[in-house]
């Protein structure tokens, strides 16, 4: 079992190292100007090996989101609160902590990464798959079925739009502290609208049919 754990850790490390090398090259030269072969050479692995880890060039960038893909589902499953209240609390905590996923972070590296992501059409298109998987995980956490899928789609969209708005304001030159109050108010309002439309996900007690 220890050997399996070691193999998994080495595999995880390979993902992280190759992704960071690729992102560094993309930030330096531009996404379209760097080939997969160039990334493989910089990482000192073969091109076929790289593709065993990353099915596409875009996945080299989006891997940085990998541990967030099922975050909403984990929050719902791990909380005794109603789903929307747990997700709102987590998002507000993320804003307070400057979590890059919320967009409320002005670290140069974070801003550069977001500019790469949102400024590259191929990455924006690939991001749709990430969002679909996030929705699918949250759908399952909400109990499955069409109603859960509709709710998950709305929740993931709200979180994405809030984060993009925060990032765009900071990218346009506003300071984090200038954006923070508006970002928190927007998050509370957005989750309030979700709760109004999906009241059964905002209740703390189970609803008896």
C-alpha contacts under 8 A as a table, 3 or more apart, distances in Angstrom:
res1	aa1	res2	aa2	distance
1	X	4	X	5.12
1	X	5	X	6.24
2	X	5	X	5.00
2	X	6	X	6.22
3	X	6	X	5.04
3	X	7	X	6.27
4	X	7	X	5.10
4	X	8	X	6.23
5	X	8	X	5.12
5	X	9	X	6.19
6	X	9	X	5.05
6	X	10	X	6.18
7	X	10	X	5.11
7	X	11	X	6.13
8	X	11	X	4.99
8	X	12	X	6.07
9	X	12	X	5.02
9	X	13	X	6.07
10	X	13	X	5.00
10	X	14	X	6.17
11	X	14	X	5.04
11	X	15	X	6.42
12	X	15	X	5.17
12	X	16	X	6.36
13	X	16	X	5.10
13	X	17	X	6.06
14	X	17	X	5.24
14	X	18	X	6.02
15	X	18	X	5.54
15	X	19	X	6.00
15	X	53	X	6.77
15	X	63	X	7.82
16	X	19	X	5.26
16	X	20	X	6.13
16	X	63	X	7.95
16	X	64	X	7.96
17	X	20	X	5.28
17	X	21	X	6.17
17	X	43	X	7.72
18	X	21	X	5.12
18	X	22	X	6.13
18	X	39	X	7.76
18	X	40	X	7.96
18	X	43	X	5.90
18	X	60	X	7.49
19	X	22	X	5.14
19	X	23	X	6.13
19	X	60	X	4.92
19	X	61	X	6.30
19	X	63	X	6.67
19	X	64	X	7.36
20	X	23	X	5.07
20	X	24	X	6.09
21	X	24	X	5.17
21	X	25	X	6.39
21	X	39	X	7.10
21	X	42	X	7.18
21	X	43	X	6.69
22	X	25	X	5.15
22	X	26	X	6.14
22	X	39	X	5.59
22	X	60	X	6.41
22	X	61	X	7.27
23	X	26	X	4.99
23	X	27	X	6.02
23	X	60	X	7.26
23	X	61	X	6.01
23	X	113	X	7.90
24	X	27	X	5.23
24	X	28	X	6.19
25	X	28	X	5.07
25	X	29	X	5.98
25	X	30	X	7.40
25	X	31	X	7.92
25	X	34	X	6.97
25	X	39	X	7.52
26	X	29	X	5.35
26	X	30	X	4.60
26	X	31	X	4.56
26	X	32	X	7.88
26	X	33	X	7.66
26	X	34	X	6.43
26	X	116	X	7.79
27	X	30	X	5.66
27	X	31	X	7.25
27	X	112	X	7.12
27	X	113	X	7.37
27	X	116	X	6.80
29	X	33	X	6.05
29	X	34	X	6.77
30	X	33	X	5.32
30	X	34	X	6.72
30	X	116	X	7.91
31	X	34	X	5.78
31	X	116	X	7.60
31	X	120	X	7.32
32	X	35	X	7.45
34	X	38	X	6.42
34	X	39	X	7.35
35	X	38	X	5.14
35	X	39	X	6.55
36	X	39	X	5.07
36	X	40	X	6.19
36	X	47	X	7.11
36	X	57	X	6.40
37	X	40	X	5.03
37	X	41	X	6.13
37	X	46	X	7.98
37	X	47	X	5.84
38	X	41	X	5.11
38	X	42	X	6.19
39	X	42	X	5.12
39	X	43	X	6.15
40	X	43	X	5.07
40	X	44	X	5.97
40	X	45	X	5.24
40	X	46	X	5.76
40	X	47	X	5.48
40	X	50	X	6.30
41	X	44	X	4.88
41	X	45	X	6.17
41	X	46	X	7.08
41	X	47	X	7.96
42	X	45	X	7.89
45	X	49	X	6.39
45	X	50	X	6.78
46	X	49	X	5.17
46	X	50	X	6.34
47	X	50	X	5.05
47	X	51	X	6.37
48	X	51	X	5.13
48	X	52	X	6.37
49	X	52	X	5.11
49	X	53	X	6.83
50	X	53	X	5.39
50	X	54	X	6.04
51	X	54	X	4.78
51	X	55	X	5.10
51	X	56	X	6.96
52	X	55	X	6.57
54	X	57	X	7.09
54	X	59	X	5.74
54	X	60	X	6.24
55	X	59	X	6.76
56	X	59	X	5.30
56	X	60	X	7.19
57	X	60	X	5.56
57	X	61	X	7.66
58	X	61	X	5.59
58	X	62	X	6.45
58	X	122	X	7.08
58	X	123	X	5.74
58	X	126	X	6.65
59	X	62	X	4.88
59	X	63	X	5.71
59	X	126	X	7.86
60	X	63	X	5.68
60	X	64	X	8.00
61	X	64	X	6.20
61	X	117	X	7.82
61	X	123	X	7.88
62	X	65	X	5.47
62	X	66	X	6.94
62	X	123	X	7.82
62	X	127	X	7.28
63	X	66	X	4.91
64	X	67	X	7.53
65	X	68	X	5.33
65	X	69	X	6.42
66	X	69	X	5.42
67	X	70	X	7.18
67	X	71	X	7.29
68	X	71	X	4.85
68	X	72	X	8.00
69	X	72	X	7.88
69	X	130	X	6.67
69	X	131	X	7.60
69	X	133	X	6.86
69	X	134	X	5.15
70	X	73	X	5.28
70	X	74	X	6.24
70	X	133	X	7.62
70	X	134	X	5.34
70	X	137	X	5.81
70	X	138	X	7.09
71	X	74	X	5.00
71	X	75	X	6.15
71	X	134	X	7.77
72	X	75	X	5.11
72	X	76	X	6.33
72	X	87	X	6.81
72	X	134	X	7.41
72	X	137	X	7.96
72	X	138	X	6.10
73	X	76	X	5.21
73	X	77	X	6.16
73	X	134	X	7.76
73	X	137	X	5.68
73	X	138	X	4.38
73	X	139	X	7.86
73	X	140	X	7.76
73	X	141	X	5.41
73	X	142	X	7.96
74	X	77	X	5.13
74	X	78	X	5.85
74	X	141	X	7.87
75	X	78	X	5.22
75	X	79	X	6.17
75	X	83	X	8.00
75	X	86	X	6.66
75	X	87	X	6.53
75	X	90	X	7.55
76	X	79	X	5.62
76	X	82	X	7.85
76	X	83	X	5.26
76	X	86	X	6.52
76	X	87	X	7.02
76	X	138	X	7.90
76	X	141	X	6.58
76	X	142	X	7.63
77	X	141	X	6.26
79	X	82	X	7.75
79	X	83	X	7.79
79	X	86	X	6.50
81	X	85	X	6.28
81	X	86	X	5.59
81	X	204	X	5.78
82	X	85	X	5.41
82	X	86	X	6.15
82	X	201	X	5.91
82	X	202	X	5.28
82	X	203	X	5.49
82	X	204	X	4.78
82	X	205	X	7.53
83	X	86	X	5.20
83	X	87	X	6.16
83	X	142	X	7.87
83	X	201	X	5.51
83	X	202	X	6.38
84	X	87	X	5.07
84	X	88	X	5.98
84	X	191	X	7.07
84	X	194	X	7.75
84	X	195	X	6.77
84	X	201	X	5.70
84	X	202	X	5.21
85	X	88	X	5.09
85	X	89	X	6.07
85	X	202	X	6.06
86	X	89	X	5.16
86	X	90	X	6.19
87	X	90	X	5.05
87	X	91	X	6.14
88	X	91	X	5.14
88	X	92	X	6.15
88	X	187	X	7.39
88	X	188	X	7.25
88	X	191	X	6.31
89	X	92	X	5.19
89	X	93	X	6.10
90	X	93	X	5.04
90	X	94	X	6.15
91	X	94	X	4.94
91	X	95	X	6.33
91	X	102	X	7.13
91	X	159	X	7.95
91	X	187	X	7.64
92	X	95	X	5.04
92	X	96	X	6.30
92	X	184	X	6.58
92	X	187	X	7.27
93	X	96	X	5.05
93	X	97	X	6.17
94	X	97	X	5.07
94	X	98	X	5.97
94	X	99	X	4.92
94	X	101	X	7.73
94	X	102	X	6.30
95	X	98	X	5.13
95	X	99	X	6.18
95	X	102	X	6.09
95	X	104	X	6.09
95	X	180	X	7.44
95	X	183	X	7.78
95	X	184	X	7.25
96	X	99	X	7.81
98	X	102	X	7.36
98	X	103	X	7.89
98	X	104	X	5.48
98	X	105	X	5.21
99	X	102	X	5.70
99	X	103	X	7.24
99	X	104	X	6.76
99	X	105	X	6.71
100	X	103	X	5.15
100	X	104	X	6.23
100	X	105	X	5.50
100	X	110	X	6.74
101	X	104	X	7.86
101	X	163	X	6.71
102	X	105	X	7.82
102	X	159	X	7.72
102	X	162	X	7.21
102	X	163	X	4.49
102	X	164	X	7.91
102	X	166	X	7.29
103	X	162	X	7.81
103	X	163	X	4.42
103	X	164	X	6.17
103	X	165	X	7.50
103	X	166	X	4.98
103	X	167	X	4.46
104	X	163	X	7.26
104	X	166	X	5.55
104	X	167	X	6.23
104	X	170	X	7.57
104	X	176	X	6.32
104	X	179	X	7.70
104	X	180	X	7.25
104	X	183	X	8.00
105	X	110	X	6.95
105	X	111	X	7.60
105	X	167	X	7.49
105	X	170	X	7.81
105	X	176	X	6.55
106	X	110	X	6.73
106	X	111	X	6.18
106	X	170	X	6.62
106	X	171	X	8.00
106	X	175	X	7.48
106	X	176	X	6.45
107	X	110	X	5.25
107	X	111	X	6.25
108	X	111	X	5.13
108	X	112	X	6.02
109	X	112	X	5.10
109	X	113	X	6.13
110	X	113	X	5.11
110	X	114	X	6.22
111	X	114	X	5.18
111	X	115	X	6.10
111	X	167	X	7.64
111	X	171	X	6.81
112	X	115	X	5.05
112	X	116	X	6.18
113	X	116	X	5.04
113	X	117	X	6.14
114	X	117	X	4.93
114	X	118	X	5.95
114	X	119	X	7.90
114	X	167	X	7.70
115	X	118	X	5.43
115	X	119	X	5.41
116	X	119	X	5.23
116	X	120	X	6.03
117	X	120	X	5.69
117	X	123	X	5.78
117	X	124	X	6.52
118	X	121	X	7.28
118	X	123	X	7.19
118	X	124	X	5.94
119	X	124	X	7.82
120	X	123	X	5.39
120	X	124	X	6.33
121	X	124	X	5.05
121	X	125	X	6.14
122	X	125	X	5.17
122	X	126	X	6.22
123	X	126	X	4.97
123	X	127	X	5.98
124	X	127	X	5.01
124	X	128	X	6.95
125	X	128	X	5.62
125	X	129	X	7.85
126	X	129	X	5.67
126	X	130	X	7.18
127	X	130	X	5.09
127	X	131	X	6.36
128	X	131	X	5.08
128	X	132	X	6.17
129	X	132	X	4.98
129	X	133	X	6.29
130	X	133	X	5.24
130	X	134	X	6.26
131	X	134	X	4.95
131	X	135	X	6.13
131	X	156	X	7.27
132	X	135	X	5.06
132	X	136	X	6.14
133	X	136	X	4.95
133	X	137	X	6.18
134	X	137	X	5.27
134	X	138	X	6.21
134	X	156	X	7.33
135	X	138	X	5.11
135	X	139	X	5.90
135	X	149	X	7.13
135	X	152	X	5.31
135	X	153	X	5.74
135	X	156	X	6.46
136	X	139	X	4.99
136	X	140	X	6.37
136	X	149	X	7.26
136	X	152	X	7.66
137	X	140	X	5.30
137	X	141	X	6.35
138	X	141	X	4.90
138	X	142	X	6.12
138	X	149	X	7.93
138	X	152	X	5.74
139	X	142	X	5.15
139	X	143	X	6.53
139	X	144	X	5.26
139	X	145	X	7.51
139	X	148	X	5.10
139	X	149	X	4.92
139	X	151	X	7.64
139	X	152	X	5.47
140	X	143	X	5.21
140	X	144	X	4.65
140	X	148	X	7.59
141	X	144	X	7.15
142	X	148	X	5.64
142	X	152	X	7.88
143	X	148	X	6.42
144	X	147	X	7.66
144	X	148	X	5.37
144	X	149	X	6.79
145	X	148	X	5.44
145	X	149	X	6.26
146	X	149	X	4.96
146	X	150	X	6.10
147	X	150	X	5.16
147	X	151	X	6.17
148	X	151	X	5.07
148	X	152	X	6.00
149	X	152	X	5.05
149	X	153	X	6.16
150	X	153	X	5.25
150	X	154	X	6.48
151	X	154	X	5.24
151	X	155	X	6.23
151	X	198	X	7.32
152	X	155	X	5.10
152	X	156	X	6.07
153	X	156	X	5.42
153	X	157	X	6.09
154	X	157	X	5.15
154	X	158	X	6.15
154	X	194	X	7.74
155	X	158	X	5.17
155	X	159	X	6.35
155	X	194	X	7.41
156	X	159	X	5.23
156	X	160	X	6.17
157	X	160	X	5.08
157	X	161	X	6.10
158	X	161	X	5.23
158	X	162	X	6.11
158	X	190	X	6.91
158	X	191	X	7.97
159	X	162	X	5.25
159	X	163	X	6.19
160	X	163	X	5.22
160	X	164	X	6.13
161	X	164	X	5.09
161	X	165	X	6.09
162	X	165	X	5.25
162	X	166	X	6.36
162	X	183	X	7.56
162	X	186	X	7.40
162	X	187	X	6.85
163	X	166	X	5.21
163	X	167	X	6.20
164	X	167	X	5.07
164	X	168	X	6.02
165	X	168	X	5.22
165	X	169	X	6.26
166	X	169	X	5.37
166	X	170	X	6.36
166	X	179	X	7.03
166	X	183	X	6.63
167	X	170	X	5.22
167	X	171	X	5.93
168	X	171	X	4.93
168	X	172	X	6.06
169	X	172	X	5.10
169	X	173	X	6.72
169	X	174	X	5.84
169	X	179	X	7.32
170	X	173	X	5.19
170	X	174	X	4.68
170	X	175	X	6.06
170	X	176	X	6.60
170	X	179	X	7.45
171	X	174	X	7.18
174	X	178	X	6.39
174	X	179	X	6.81
175	X	178	X	5.17
175	X	179	X	6.46
176	X	179	X	5.16
176	X	180	X	5.91
177	X	180	X	5.08
177	X	181	X	7.41
178	X	181	X	6.96
178	X	182	X	7.89
179	X	182	X	5.53
179	X	183	X	5.91
180	X	183	X	4.97
180	X	184	X	6.13
181	X	184	X	5.30
181	X	185	X	6.23
182	X	185	X	5.05
182	X	186	X	5.96
183	X	186	X	5.07
183	X	187	X	6.14
184	X	187	X	5.11
184	X	188	X	6.25
185	X	188	X	5.20
185	X	189	X	6.12
186	X	189	X	5.07
186	X	190	X	5.95
187	X	190	X	5.09
187	X	191	X	6.09
188	X	191	X	5.34
188	X	192	X	5.93
189	X	192	X	4.91
189	X	193	X	6.24
190	X	193	X	5.15
190	X	194	X	6.35
191	X	194	X	4.86
191	X	195	X	6.06
192	X	195	X	5.02
192	X	196	X	6.16
193	X	196	X	5.02
193	X	197	X	6.30
194	X	197	X	5.19
194	X	198	X	5.78
194	X	199	X	7.87
195	X	198	X	4.90
195	X	199	X	4.98
195	X	200	X	7.91
195	X	201	X	6.79
195	X	202	X	5.43
196	X	199	X	5.48
198	X	201	X	5.70
198	X	202	X	7.01
199	X	202	X	5.13
199	X	203	X	6.56
200	X	203	X	5.63
200	X	207	X	7.42
203	X	206	X	7.18
203	X	207	X	7.96
